[in-house]
Every structure is written in C-alpha cells, then in structure tokens.
Amino acid sequence: MTSLVRVIGRGVGRLGGVWALALQLAHRFPDARVVAFEPEPTNFRHLVTNLRGTPNVQPVNAALGAATRVASLKVGLAVSH
C-alpha cells in the first residue's frame, strides 16, 4: 500500500518553508509519497530547486482548500499577529 503525506504551505513559513518540511517528511518516511503545495510562483521555483534529488516528493504549484475555485493570491502583504 502506498502512503501519501500532503504538505500544506500555510503555517510552516517560520519553520523554513514548505520545502524544509517536505524534505524532513521525505527522509523520515522514505516509502511515502509527499505532495508539497506552494501557490506562489517564485516560492514554487525555490521549492522545486530545493527538492531536487528527492524522488518521493511531488511539488504542486497550487493552493489547497475546501472548495474548488480560482482565487487571487496577494503577495508581499504585511501580516500582523
């Protein structure tokens, strides 16, 4: 049976980005297929570059949500907590 781990970009930025979590999961679970979602094009290119040589990670240039629809992605906005 094939395992599937989905890595969602939201909330992992402070940990080093989606690629860092995807890489950790890929090494921790070498028999799993890790799917890493990154909607922002520049970050996606970095994701692909950083995951070269990690065959069990599938990068996807898309966001993951509860509904199927097209949405705008606003980049560079300040976030306050």
N, C-alpha and C positions, 0 to 999 in steps of 0.2 A: 504494500500500500504506500502511496506517495503522500508525504506530508506537505502542507502548504502553510507558510508563515507570511502574513501581509504586514509590511512596514508602512505606517501612515506618517507623513511628514509633520503634521500638526503636533506640536508639543515636544519634539525631540531636538529642536534647534539648539538649545543650550547644552545638549549632550554631544555636540559635534556634527549634527546634521543627520539627514536620513541615511547617507552613505555609511556613516560610522556605525549606526545601529544595524543596518543591513549586513555589514561586514562581520560584526560581532555575532549576529544570529547565524550567518552562513558558516562561520567557523565552529560555533557551538553545536549546530545541528547540521552536519555535513550531508546527511541523507535527505534533508528537507529542501524544498524549492522556496526561496524567499522572493516575494514580489514587493518591490520598493516603489511607491508612488511619489512623484515630485511634479507638481503642476507648473512651476516657474521655469521657463526655458533655460536661463543661464545656470540655475542650480541643477537642472536636469543634466546639462552637459558636464558639470562637475561630478555629479553622481555617476554617470557613465565612465568618466575618466578614472575616478577613484575605485571603481569596482572592476576594472579590467583584471582578468585572470581569476575571477570568482564566478565559475560557471553555474553555480546553483542560485545566483541572484538574477532576477529578471527586472530591470528598471522599466518603469512605465511613466511616460510624460503625460500625466493626467492627475486629477484630484479624485478623491474617493468620497462619496456622500450617500445620503439616504435615498436620494431621488436621482433619476436620470434626467439631466438637463444641462444646458450650456450656461455658464456664469462668467462674469468678468473677474479677473484676478488683479487686484490693486497691489503694486509693488512699491516698496520704499516708504510706506506709511509708518509713522511712529506709533508704537504700542505702549500704552501706559497701564500699570497694574494698580 
